[in-house]
């Protein structure tokens, strides 16, 4: 499957928890019941998750091959609560999305 199909699958698997497919800055995103984005698909096929820095899940996500902190500007201004996980680790996306959904805002 491609990244967009895998993204949609994650959304479908979390639909019973009130997750909605949406858009953020023109990119596919997952929103919680309150309308807050907690994950988004990037142009390069990676998915970015709000995992909250220094949590075990945040640390584990950063250890996945190719994972990194999210830098939306590309200018070294990382958003430390958000982790980019490449499509090569799509098998971890649903678990990471569940964690991101469960984190308080």
MIDOSE-1310 file (N, C-alpha, C; in nm, 2 decimals, decimal comma, always signed):
residues 105
xxxx	+0,08/-0,12/+0,00/+0,00/+0,00/+0,00/+0,09/+0,12/+0,00; +0,03/+0,23/-0,05/+0,10/+0,36/-0,05/+0,08/+0,43/+0,08; +0,15/+0,54/+0,10/+0,14/+0,62/+0,23/+0,00/+0,67/+0,25; -0,07/+0,72/+0,15/-0,20/+0,77/+0,17/-0,30/+0,67/+0,20
xxxx	-0,29/+0,55/+0,14/-0,38/+0,44/+0,18/-0,35/+0,39/+0,32; -0,22/+0,39/+0,36/-0,19/+0,35/+0,50/-0,24/+0,45/+0,60; -0,23/+0,58/+0,56/-0,29/+0,69/+0,65/-0,44/+0,67/+0,67; -0,51/+0,64/+0,56/-0,66/+0,63/+0,56/-0,69/+0,50/+0,65
xxxx	-0,61/+0,40/+0,64/-0,63/+0,28/+0,72/-0,62/+0,31/+0,87; -0,52/+0,39/+0,90/-0,50/+0,43/+1,05/-0,63/+0,50/+1,09; -0,68/+0,60/+1,01/-0,80/+0,67/+1,04/-0,92/+0,58/+1,06; -0,93/+0,48/+0,97/-1,04/+0,38/+0,98/-1,03/+0,30/+1,11
xxxx	-0,91/+0,26/+1,14/-0,89/+0,18/+1,26/-0,93/+0,26/+1,39; -0,92/+0,39/+1,39/-0,94/+0,47/+1,51/-1,08/+0,54/+1,50; -1,15/+0,51/+1,40/-1,28/+0,58/+1,38/-1,38/+0,56/+1,50; -1,37/+0,44/+1,56/-1,46/+0,41/+1,67/-1,43/+0,49/+1,79
xxxx	-1,31/+0,55/+1,79/-1,27/+0,64/+1,91/-1,30/+0,79/+1,88; -1,38/+0,81/+1,77/-1,42/+0,95/+1,74/-1,32/+1,02/+1,65; -1,22/+0,95/+1,59/-1,12/+1,01/+1,51/-1,18/+1,04/+1,37; -1,15/+1,16/+1,32/-1,20/+1,21/+1,19/-1,08/+1,24/+1,10
xxxx	-1,10/+1,20/+0,97/-1,00/+1,24/+0,87/-1,03/+1,39/+0,83; -0,93/+1,47/+0,82/-0,94/+1,61/+0,80/-0,82/+1,66/+0,72; -0,80/+1,79/+0,72/-0,69/+1,85/+0,66/-0,62/+1,95/+0,75; -0,49/+1,96/+0,74/-0,41/+2,06/+0,82/-0,31/+2,12/+0,72
xxxx	-0,32/+2,25/+0,69/-0,23/+2,31/+0,60/-0,23/+2,24/+0,46; -0,35/+2,19/+0,42/-0,36/+2,13/+0,29/-0,32/+1,98/+0,29; -0,28/+1,93/+0,40/-0,23/+1,79/+0,41/-0,34/+1,71/+0,49; -0,35/+1,58/+0,45/-0,44/+1,49/+0,53/-0,40/+1,49/+0,68
xxxx	-0,50/+1,49/+0,76/-0,47/+1,49/+0,91/-0,58/+1,41/+0,98; -0,54/+1,37/+1,10/-0,64/+1,31/+1,19/-0,67/+1,40/+1,31; -0,80/+1,41/+1,33/-0,85/+1,50/+1,44/-0,92/+1,42/+1,54; -0,91/+1,47/+1,67/-0,98/+1,40/+1,78/-1,12/+1,46/+1,78
xxxx	-1,20/+1,41/+1,88/-1,34/+1,46/+1,89/-1,36/+1,61/+1,91; -1,25/+1,67/+1,97/-1,26/+1,81/+2,00/-1,21/+1,89/+1,87; -1,17/+1,82/+1,77/-1,13/+1,89/+1,65/-0,98/+1,93/+1,65; -0,90/+1,87/+1,74/-0,76/+1,90/+1,75/-0,68/+1,79/+1,67
xxxx	-0,59/+1,84/+1,59/-0,50/+1,75/+1,50/-0,40/+1,69/+1,59; -0,38/+1,56/+1,58/-0,28/+1,48/+1,66/-0,19/+1,40/+1,56; -0,22/+1,40/+1,43/-0,13/+1,33/+1,34/-0,16/+1,39/+1,20; -0,06/+1,38/+1,11/-0,08/+1,43/+0,98/+0,02/+1,36/+0,88
xxxx	-0,03/+1,35/+0,76/+0,05/+1,29/+0,65/+0,13/+1,40/+0,58; +0,26/+1,38/+0,56/+0,34/+1,48/+0,50/+0,36/+1,45/+0,35; +0,41/+1,55/+0,28/+0,42/+1,53/+0,13/+0,51/+1,42/+0,09; +0,61/+1,39/+0,17/+0,71/+1,28/+0,14/+0,66/+1,14/+0,18
xxxx	+0,53/+1,14/+0,23/+0,48/+1,01/+0,26/+0,50/+0,97/+0,41; +0,57/+1,05/+0,48/+0,59/+1,02/+0,63/+0,47/+1,07/+0,70; +0,45/+1,02/+0,82/+0,34/+1,07/+0,91/+0,40/+1,13/+1,03; +0,34/+1,24/+1,08/+0,39/+1,31/+1,19/+0,29/+1,30/+1,31
xxxx	+0,34/+1,27/+1,43/+0,25/+1,24/+1,54/+0,29/+1,33/+1,66; +0,19/+1,38/+1,73/+0,21/+1,46/+1,85/+0,22/+1,36/+1,97; +0,34/+1,33/+2,01/+0,37/+1,23/+2,11/+0,41/+1,28/+2,25; +0,44/+1,41/+2,27/+0,48/+1,47/+2,39/+0,62/+1,43/+2,42
xxxx	+0,71/+1,52/+2,42/+0,86/+1,50/+2,44/+0,88/+1,43/+2,57; +0,99/+1,35/+2,57/+1,04/+1,28/+2,69/+0,95/+1,17/+2,74; +0,84/+1,13/+2,67/+0,76/+1,02/+2,71/+0,83/+0,89/+2,65; +0,80/+0,78/+2,70/+0,86/+0,65/+2,64/+0,83/+0,64/+2,50
xxxx	+0,70/+0,67/+2,46/+0,66/+0,65/+2,32/+0,73/+0,75/+2,23; +0,76/+0,87/+2,28/+0,83/+0,97/+2,20/+0,97/+0,92/+2,17; +1,04/+0,87/+2,28/+1,17/+0,82/+2,27/+1,18/+0,70/+2,17; +1,08/+0,61/+2,18/+1,08/+0,49/+2,10/+1,06/+0,53/+1,95
xxxx	+0,97/+0,63/+1,93/+0,94/+0,67/+1,79/+1,06/+0,73/+1,73; +1,14/+0,80/+1,80/+1,26/+0,86/+1,75/+1,37/+0,76/+1,72; +1,36/+0,64/+1,77/+1,45/+0,53/+1,75/+1,42/+0,45/+1,62; +1,30/+0,48/+1,56/+1,27/+0,41/+1,44/+1,36/+0,46/+1,32
xxxx	+1,40/+0,37/+1,23/+1,48/+0,42/+1,12/+1,42/+0,53/+1,04; +1,50/+0,64/+1,03/+1,45/+0,76/+0,95/+1,36/+0,86/+1,03; +1,33/+0,83/+1,15/+1,24/+0,91/+1,23/+1,32/+1,04/+1,28; +1,25/+1,15/+1,30/+1,31/+1,27/+1,34/+1,21/+1,36/+1,41
xxxx	+1,26/+1,46/+1,48/+1,17/+1,57/+1,53/+1,11/+1,64/+1,41; +0,99/+1,69/+1,42/+0,92/+1,76/+1,31/+0,97/+1,91/+1,30; +1,01/+1,94/+1,18/+1,06/+2,08/+1,15/+0,98/+2,13/+1,03; +0,87/+2,19/+1,06/+0,78/+2,23/+0,95/+0,84/+2,34/+0,86
xxxx	+0,93/+2,42/+0,91/+0,99/+2,53/+0,83/+1,11/+2,48/+0,76; +1,17/+2,37/+0,80/+1,30/+2,33/+0,74/+1,42/+2,41/+0,77; +1,40/+2,49/+0,88/+1,51/+2,59/+0,92/+1,56/+2,56/+1,05; +1,55/+2,43/+1,10/+1,61/+2,39/+1,23/+1,53/+2,44/+1,35
xxxx	+1,40/+2,46/+1,32/+1,31/+2,50/+1,43/+1,22/+2,39/+1,46; +1,27/+2,29/+1,53/+1,19/+2,17/+1,55/+1,08/+2,19/+1,65; +0,97/+2,12/+1,63/+0,86/+2,12/+1,72/+0,88/+1,99/+1,80; +0,93/+2,00/+1,92/+0,98/+1,89/+2,00/+0,88/+1,79/+2,04
xxxx	+0,75/+1,82/+2,04/+0,65/+1,72/+2,08/+0,60/+1,64/+1,96; +0,64/+1,67/+1,84/+0,60/+1,60/+1,72/+0,71/+1,53/+1,66; +0,68/+1,40/+1,62/+0,78/+1,31/+1,56/+0,74/+1,27/+1,42; +0,83/+1,28/+1,33/+0,81/+1,24/+1,19/+0,85/+1,09/+1,18
xxxx	+0,76/+1,01/+1,13/+0,79/+0,86/+1,11/+0,77/+0,83/+0,97; +0,88/+0,78/+0,90/+0,87/+0,76/+0,76/+0,77/+0,64/+0,72; +0,73/+0,64/+0,60/+0,64/+0,53/+0,55/+0,70/+0,39/+0,57; +0,83/+0,38/+0,57/+0,90/+0,25/+0,59/+0,86/+0,19/+0,73
xxxx	+0,81/+0,27/+0,82/+0,77/+0,22/+0,95/+0,62/+0,24/+0,97; +0,55/+0,23/+0,86/+0,40/+0,24/+0,86/+0,33/+0,14/+0,95; +0,40/+0,02/+0,97/+0,34/-0,08/+1,06/+0,33/-0,03/+1,21; +0,40/+0,08/+1,24/+0,39/+0,14/+1,37/+0,29/+0,26/+1,38
xxxx	+0,24/+0,30/+1,27/+0,16/+0,42/+1,26/+0,03/+0,41/+1,35; -0,04/+0,30/+1,34/-0,16/+0,29/+1,42/-0,13/+0,30/+1,57; -0,03/+0,23/+1,62/+0,00/+0,24/+1,76/+0,04/+0,38/+1,80; +0,12/+0,45/+1,72/+0,16/+0,58/+1,75/+0,05/+0,68/+1,74
xxxx	-0,05/+0,66/+1,65/-0,17/+0,74/+1,64/-0,25/+0,73/+1,77; -0,26/+0,60/+1,82/-0,34/+0,58/+1,94/-0,28/+0,65/+2,06; -0,14/+0,65/+2,07/-0,07/+0,72/+2,18/-0,10/+0,87/+2,16; -0,08/+0,92/+2,04/-0,10/+1,07/+2,02/-0,24/+1,11/+2,05
xxxx	-0,34/+1,03/+2,02/-0,48/+1,06/+2,05/-0,50/+1,06/+2,20; -0,43/+0,98/+2,27/-0,45/+0,97/+2,42/-0,38/+1,08/+2,50; -0,29/+1,15/+2,44/-0,21/+1,25/+2,51/-0,30/+1,38/+2,53; -0,29/+1,43/+2,65/-0,37/+1,56/+2,68/-0,31/+1,67/+2,60
x	-0,39/+1,77/+2,56/-0,35/+1,88/+2,49/-0,32/+2,00/+2,58
